Every structure is written in structure tokens, then in C-alpha cells.
């Protein structure tokens, strides 16, 4: 069983769609246990993290349930005509959109931001510097960027930035990949946000835009690094399969 996918960012979506189709066709019925993560990775010829992301997407759709220490089980047949996995936004797509939209919002807010806004941003950055859980880190980052959008005084810009964050939260696989990128990343997120605040405090639109772009460029680098690790693991799995096949053939 293979997907034929070439885009790593879309691979988990194709796998989620294939499994959802299998559920809808009755190959896996309600209450059935899906093959293990390792078995699915071998079947699809992908890495185990990719299978994990596909399972997250299926669980978000309500098709499967992960049971601690037991496995993943089918909840119900796929609703006809629905394809939530296809509708999900990829982490790189989302970050690219944020760079374009939030960069300009940040530049505009440099001319309109108040001392109260700056104090709030500095407070959030101070909390970021503490050792915090992933959920809290994401909440603080969202608060930070929404506060910048709010400081523009433009309700449409604020709503646009809020919509981008809503898209992120509606894609469990996107959230999972961004969390892995955060854990893997070498950049200091709190320091990157301090540089944004410093540019805003100077009321320098160009520097504010550049600081935000630099922050999101680091996010992209971290995402690509994680994707490369997945691709490397996938290659290793394929090589291991080839070795096993060669060993089998030499015994004939």
C-alpha cells in the first residue's frame, strides 16, 4: 500500500484520506483496531511520525480513537462527501501566509502602538522566557501576535490575523508539526520576540517588519529540519526493507 506522494507536507493528508476511505468502504468497521504505527509505516512506505500525524487528523475527524497502551480503533464509518484531511492547511503554507500578512501588520502597528500595548507585549515575552508547556507556549505566542494586530487599530487586520491562528488550531497535524519544530528548533523564541518589541518601541516600521520576518524565517527553518528528519527516517526504512529482501533472496 503506497501513496505515491512527493510533497512531505501533504503526505500525512494522503494517508489519512486513504485510511478514511478504507473505513468508509468497510475494510475497517466500527470497533476494529487499525494496524500498528510500524505496520502502517511499512505499508505506506513512510516514516512513523507521518503515520502519527495522519492518526491525529483522523482522530480530529472523529473517525478513530487512540487508546493509551492499546492502539487506535475505528469509531464509525467516514461521513459521505467529507474530506477534512484534504481541507487542512499545511504548516509551511500557514507560516508563509503569516509572514506576508503579519509582517505588514507589524510594520503598521509601529506607527500606532501605545505604551500600554508595548507593556503587554513585554509581559508576554517575559512569560515566554520561562520554562512552560507546549500548550502554554502556543497560547502566549498567539496572544503576542494578536496583540500586535490589535495595535494597528484596524479591525479587518485583527480579524485576518485571528483567522490565520484559527486555521492553525483547526489542523491537528499542523499543530503537531509546529510543536515538533519548536522542540527541535535551535532559535531562542523569546529573544526573537524581544527584537520585535524593540523595533516597535523605536516606532520603526521597517525594522519591525524585518524582525517579524526573521522570527518566522526561523520557524520555517525548524519546520524544514523536522521534515528532513522524517524523510531521512523514511529512506532508512526503505533501505532496511531492501536489505531484508536481499537477504531473503540470497537464501533461495
Buried (B, 14 or more C-beta within 10 A) or exposed (E): EEBEBEEBBBBBBBBBBBBBEBBBEEEBEEEEEBBEBEEBBBBBBBBBBBBBBBBBBBBBBEBBBBEEEEBBBBBEBBEEEEBBBEEBBBBBBBBEBBBEBBBBBBBBBBBEBEEEBBEBBBBBBEBBEEEEEEEEBBBBBBBBBBBBBBBBBBEEBBEBBBEBBEBBEBBBBBBBBBBBBBEEBEBEBBEBBBBBBBBBBEEBBEBBBBBBBEBBBBBBBBBEBBBEBBBEBBEEBEEEEEEEEEEEEEEE
